Amino acid sequence: MRYAEGPGTQCEVFVAAPVERVWDLVTDIGLPARLSPELQRVAWLDGADGPAVGARFEGHNSRTGMPDWRTVSEITELTGATEAAGPGDRRVFAWGVMDADGRYGEPVSDLLGALARWRFELTPEDGGTRLRQSVVIGPGRSGPSLFIDARPELEEKIVDFRLNELRTGMAATLDGIRSLAEQGDRALPER
C-alpha cells in the first residue's frame, strides 16, 4: 500500500472489565505513554485538563537511532462518555496527530494535514469490553515520508514496516490496558 492511500491497521482485545473502567483508562492521555514503546510523555495544551472534542495535547516520542520528536494532537471524537452504556452501545475516543514543529516538512496545525489519526472503540460484550485501537497514517508527512523520499522504490515495504511497528505498539498498549482494567489497579511505573 502507498502512503498517499492512507494505510492503516488495528488491534483488538477482550477486556474482562466494565466499559466504564476501560473508558477511564483509554481517555487518560498519560497512560499510553507508560505502555507504548515510542510515546514517552504527554501534556495537555491550551489550558485543557481533560478530554473534550477540540482539546489538544502534545506528545513526546523517541525511537532508537532517531532524534526525539514532538507532536500536537487534537481530539476529534468523544462519544458515549456521558451516556449510560447499554447493550451494544459503543464509545469512541479519537484524535489527529500533527507535526506542529515541522520535523517532516512544513509545520502543520490543521487536522487536514494530520500525520496520523488514532482511535479507540469500546463496545460492551459478554459482561466485559471489546477494545479496539486503530490508526491511519497520512495524509501529512511523517517519519516514513523521509524514508520514502530517499528510496521511493521501497515505498510499500516502508509503509508495511511502519504499520508493523504501530501494531506492535498498539498490542502493548491494549495488553497494558487490559491488565490494568482487569486488576482494577492503575499503578504502573512512571517513565
KOLBA-318829 format. One record per residue (C-alpha): x, z, y negated; residue number from 1. Coordinates in Angstrom, 3 decimals, decimal comma, padded with zeros to 6 digits. Example, Ala and Ser with C-alpha at 12.3 -4.5 7.8 and 13.67 -1.06 7.14 Angstrom:
2
<site px="012,300" pz="007,800" py="004,500" pos="1"/>
<site px="013,670" pz="007,140" py="001,060" pos="2"/>
***
This chain:
191
<site px="000,000" pz="000,000" py="000,000" pos="1"/>
<site px="001,177" pz="-000,770" py="-003,507" pos="2"/>
<site px="001,411" pz="001,817" py="-006,299" pos="3"/>
<site px="-000,980" pz="-000,120" py="-008,561" pos="4"/>
<site px="-003,679" pz="000,117" py="-005,868" pos="5"/>
<site px="-003,992" pz="003,884" py="-006,385" pos="6"/>
<site px="-002,800" pz="005,090" py="-002,991" pos="7"/>
<site px="-003,898" pz="008,500" py="-001,835" pos="8"/>
<site px="-004,008" pz="010,941" py="001,015" pos="9"/>
<site px="-005,850" pz="014,064" py="002,066" pos="10"/>
<site px="-005,653" pz="017,031" py="004,392" pos="11"/>
<site px="-008,322" pz="019,453" py="005,503" pos="12"/>
<site px="-008,652" pz="022,709" py="007,346" pos="13"/>
<site px="-011,422" pz="025,022" py="008,538" pos="14"/>
<site px="-011,209" pz="028,479" py="006,983" pos="15"/>
<site px="-012,987" pz="031,358" py="008,725" pos="16"/>
<site px="-013,987" pz="032,931" py="005,408" pos="17"/>
<site px="-016,890" pz="032,516" py="002,991" pos="18"/>
<site px="-016,819" pz="029,758" py="000,391" pos="19"/>
<site px="-016,701" pz="032,315" py="-002,432" pos="20"/>
<site px="-013,446" pz="033,836" py="-001,148" pos="21"/>
<site px="-011,848" pz="030,415" py="-000,635" pos="22"/>
<site px="-013,084" pz="029,284" py="-004,086" pos="23"/>
<site px="-011,365" pz="032,253" py="-005,750" pos="24"/>
<site px="-008,076" pz="031,228" py="-004,143" pos="25"/>
<site px="-008,426" pz="027,493" py="-004,832" pos="26"/>
<site px="-009,210" pz="027,965" py="-008,534" pos="27"/>
<site px="-006,251" pz="030,316" py="-009,049" pos="28"/>
<site px="-003,819" pz="027,767" py="-010,518" pos="29"/>
<site px="-000,888" pz="030,075" py="-009,831" pos="30"/>
<site px="-001,455" pz="030,209" py="-006,087" pos="31"/>
<site px="-000,285" pz="026,667" py="-005,168" pos="32"/>
<site px="003,000" pz="027,388" py="-006,949" pos="33"/>
<site px="003,536" pz="030,166" py="-004,424" pos="34"/>
<site px="002,729" pz="027,904" py="-001,481" pos="35"/>
<site px="003,970" pz="024,409" py="-002,394" pos="36"/>
<site px="007,490" pz="023,181" py="-001,684" pos="37"/>
<site px="007,507" pz="021,254" py="-005,014" pos="38"/>
<site px="005,360" pz="023,056" py="-007,603" pos="39"/>
<site px="007,307" pz="026,109" py="-008,798" pos="40"/>
<site px="005,213" pz="027,697" py="-011,565" pos="41"/>
<site px="002,181" pz="027,064" py="-013,768" pos="42"/>
<site px="000,743" pz="028,390" py="-017,020" pos="43"/>
<site px="-002,483" pz="027,833" py="-018,925" pos="44"/>
<site px="-002,191" pz="025,922" py="-022,205" pos="45"/>
<site px="-004,143" pz="025,834" py="-025,468" pos="46"/>
<site px="-005,390" pz="029,416" py="-025,109" pos="47"/>
<site px="-007,152" pz="028,744" py="-021,792" pos="48"/>
<site px="-007,189" pz="031,670" py="-019,400" pos="49"/>
<site px="-009,168" pz="030,269" py="-016,500" pos="50"/>
<site px="-010,614" pz="027,116" py="-015,014" pos="51"/>
<site px="-013,093" pz="025,071" py="-017,069" pos="52"/>
<site px="-013,583" pz="021,343" py="-017,465" pos="53"/>
<site px="-011,129" pz="020,218" py="-020,141" pos="54"/>
<site px="-008,840" pz="023,263" py="-019,738" pos="55"/>
<site px="-005,177" pz="022,328" py="-019,498" pos="56"/>
<site px="-002,196" pz="023,853" py="-017,717" pos="57"/>
<site px="001,449" pz="022,981" py="-017,317" pos="58"/>
<site px="003,254" pz="022,752" py="-014,023" pos="59"/>
<site px="006,984" pz="023,048" py="-013,459" pos="60"/>
<site px="008,287" pz="021,164" py="-010,447" pos="61"/>
<site px="011,528" pz="020,980" py="-008,521" pos="62"/>
<site px="012,906" pz="018,785" py="-005,753" pos="63"/>
<site px="016,319" pz="018,749" py="-004,146" pos="64"/>
<site px="018,544" pz="016,124" py="-005,712" pos="65"/>
<site px="016,374" pz="015,648" py="-008,810" pos="66"/>
<site px="016,252" pz="017,358" py="-012,184" pos="67"/>
<site px="013,295" pz="019,716" py="-012,594" pos="68"/>
<site px="010,293" pz="018,336" py="-014,490" pos="69"/>
<site px="007,152" pz="019,470" py="-016,281" pos="70"/>
<site px="003,662" pz="018,019" py="-016,119" pos="71"/>
<site px="000,469" pz="018,770" py="-018,015" pos="72"/>
<site px="-002,818" pz="018,802" py="-016,109" pos="73"/>
<site px="-006,392" pz="018,742" py="-017,319" pos="74"/>
<site px="-009,331" pz="019,955" py="-015,244" pos="75"/>
<site px="-011,757" pz="017,081" py="-014,756" pos="76"/>
<site px="-014,343" pz="018,594" py="-012,421" pos="77"/>
<site px="-015,505" pz="022,109" py="-011,617" pos="78"/>
<site px="-018,769" pz="022,028" py="-009,715" pos="79"/>
<site px="-020,583" pz="024,694" py="-007,766" pos="80"/>
<site px="-018,644" pz="027,524" py="-009,401" pos="81"/>
<site px="-021,646" pz="029,440" py="-010,715" pos="82"/>
<site px="-024,382" pz="028,438" py="-008,322" pos="83"/>
<site px="-025,004" pz="030,319" py="-005,104" pos="84"/>
<site px="-023,712" pz="028,196" py="-002,262" pos="85"/>
<site px="-026,415" pz="027,194" py="000,166" pos="86"/>
<site px="-026,085" pz="025,348" py="003,458" pos="87"/>
<site px="-024,224" pz="022,091" py="002,816" pos="88"/>
<site px="-023,521" pz="022,882" py="-000,855" pos="89"/>
<site px="-020,147" pz="021,612" py="-001,950" pos="90"/>
<site px="-017,772" pz="022,970" py="-004,578" pos="91"/>
<site px="-015,164" pz="020,807" py="-006,282" pos="92"/>
<site px="-012,102" pz="021,669" py="-008,347" pos="93"/>
<site px="-010,255" pz="018,576" py="-009,635" pos="94"/>
<site px="-007,610" pz="017,764" py="-012,238" pos="95"/>
<site px="-005,483" pz="014,908" py="-013,516" pos="96"/>
<site px="-001,726" pz="015,265" py="-013,993" pos="97"/>
<site px="000,039" pz="013,666" py="-016,957" pos="98"/>
<site px="003,670" pz="013,032" py="-017,813" pos="99"/>
<site px="003,405" pz="014,658" py="-021,249" pos="100"/>
<site px="007,195" pz="014,732" py="-021,704" pos="101"/>
<site px="007,778" pz="011,059" py="-020,889" pos="102"/>
<site px="010,037" pz="011,697" py="-017,914" pos="103"/>
<site px="008,936" pz="008,466" py="-016,193" pos="104"/>
<site px="008,244" pz="006,292" py="-019,233" pos="105"/>
<site px="006,211" pz="006,784" py="-022,380" pos="106"/>
<site px="004,692" pz="010,278" py="-022,739" pos="107"/>
<site px="001,094" pz="010,417" py="-021,505" pos="108"/>
<site px="-001,567" pz="012,747" py="-022,888" pos="109"/>
<site px="-004,668" pz="010,850" py="-021,756" pos="110"/>
<site px="-006,223" pz="011,098" py="-018,311" pos="111"/>
<site px="-006,453" pz="007,299" py="-018,144" pos="112"/>
<site px="-002,671" pz="007,324" py="-017,681" pos="113"/>
<site px="-002,587" pz="010,190" py="-015,166" pos="114"/>
<site px="000,283" pz="010,053" py="-012,719" pos="115"/>
<site px="-001,912" pz="011,731" py="-010,087" pos="116"/>
<site px="-005,415" pz="013,070" py="-009,579" pos="117"/>
<site px="-005,807" pz="016,136" py="-007,349" pos="118"/>
<site px="-008,988" pz="017,536" py="-005,837" pos="119"/>
<site px="-010,149" pz="020,451" py="-003,705" pos="120"/>
<site px="-013,530" pz="020,213" py="-001,978" pos="121"/>
<site px="-015,118" pz="023,212" py="-000,268" pos="122"/>
<site px="-018,162" pz="022,905" py="001,987" pos="123"/>
<site px="-019,830" pz="025,754" py="003,886" pos="124"/>
<site px="-019,506" pz="025,193" py="007,630" pos="125"/>
<site px="-020,360" pz="027,405" py="010,620" pos="126"/>
<site px="-020,105" pz="030,641" py="008,636" pos="127"/>
<site px="-016,809" pz="029,584" py="007,066" pos="128"/>
<site px="-015,498" pz="026,857" py="004,792" pos="129"/>
<site px="-014,294" pz="023,314" py="005,322" pos="130"/>
<site px="-011,469" pz="022,965" py="002,768" pos="131"/>
<site px="-010,178" pz="019,520" py="001,852" pos="132"/>
<site px="-007,380" pz="018,704" py="-000,571" pos="133"/>
<site px="-006,739" pz="015,148" py="-001,716" pos="134"/>
<site px="-004,537" pz="013,268" py="-004,134" pos="135"/>
<site px="-004,485" pz="009,772" py="-005,576" pos="136"/>
<site px="-001,261" pz="008,693" py="-007,261" pos="137"/>
<site px="-001,146" pz="006,484" py="-010,331" pos="138"/>
<site px="-002,004" pz="004,581" py="-012,388" pos="139"/>
<site px="000,500" pz="006,325" py="-014,692" pos="140"/>
<site px="004,182" pz="006,236" py="-013,885" pos="141"/>
<site px="005,663" pz="008,986" py="-011,725" pos="142"/>
<site px="008,748" pz="009,610" py="-009,605" pos="143"/>
<site px="008,078" pz="006,746" py="-007,173" pos="144"/>
<site px="007,886" pz="004,353" py="-010,144" pos="145"/>
<site px="011,608" pz="004,860" py="-010,799" pos="146"/>
<site px="012,495" pz="004,047" py="-007,192" pos="147"/>
<site px="010,147" pz="001,042" py="-007,166" pos="148"/>
<site px="011,767" pz="-000,239" py="-010,381" pos="149"/>
<site px="015,174" pz="-000,070" py="-008,684" pos="150"/>
<site px="014,055" pz="-001,518" py="-005,321" pos="151"/>
<site px="010,749" pz="-003,427" py="-005,738" pos="152"/>
<site px="011,075" pz="-004,973" py="-002,283" pos="153"/>
<site px="010,707" pz="-001,457" py="-000,808" pos="154"/>
<site px="007,576" pz="-000,522" py="-002,772" pos="155"/>
<site px="005,309" pz="000,020" py="000,242" pos="156"/>
<site px="007,924" pz="002,168" py="002,007" pos="157"/>
<site px="008,495" pz="004,196" py="-001,174" pos="158"/>
<site px="004,753" pz="004,785" py="-001,577" pos="159"/>
<site px="004,397" pz="005,759" py="002,114" pos="160"/>
<site px="007,335" pz="008,159" py="001,821" pos="161"/>
<site px="005,801" pz="009,849" py="-001,232" pos="162"/>
<site px="002,379" pz="010,145" py="000,399" pos="163"/>
<site px="004,021" pz="011,785" py="003,434" pos="164"/>
<site px="005,779" pz="014,275" py="001,129" pos="165"/>
<site px="002,488" pz="015,069" py="-000,586" pos="166"/>
<site px="000,723" pz="015,523" py="002,776" pos="167"/>
<site px="003,414" pz="017,997" py="003,831" pos="168"/>
<site px="002,914" pz="019,978" py="000,619" pos="169"/>
<site px="-000,870" pz="019,898" py="000,979" pos="170"/>
<site px="-000,672" pz="021,118" py="004,581" pos="171"/>
<site px="001,497" pz="024,059" py="003,471" pos="172"/>
<site px="-000,910" pz="024,874" py="000,636" pos="173"/>
<site px="-004,004" pz="024,670" py="002,852" pos="174"/>
<site px="-002,395" pz="026,781" py="005,579" pos="175"/>
<site px="-001,471" pz="029,401" py="002,983" pos="176"/>
<site px="-004,975" pz="029,453" py="001,511" pos="177"/>
<site px="-006,499" pz="029,713" py="004,985" pos="178"/>
<site px="-004,230" pz="032,596" py="005,913" pos="179"/>
<site px="-004,936" pz="034,485" py="002,700" pos="180"/>
<site px="-008,686" pz="033,891" py="002,845" pos="181"/>
<site px="-008,963" pz="034,925" py="006,472" pos="182"/>
<site px="-006,873" pz="038,048" py="005,906" pos="183"/>
<site px="-008,724" pz="038,854" py="002,698" pos="184"/>
<site px="-005,318" pz="039,545" py="001,145" pos="185"/>
<site px="-003,749" pz="037,676" py="-001,751" pos="186"/>
<site px="-000,361" pz="039,361" py="-001,581" pos="187"/>
<site px="002,302" pz="036,688" py="-001,386" pos="188"/>
<site px="005,868" pz="036,992" py="-002,579" pos="189"/>
<site px="006,338" pz="035,774" py="-006,140" pos="190"/>
<site px="008,832" pz="032,989" py="-006,755" pos="191"/>
***
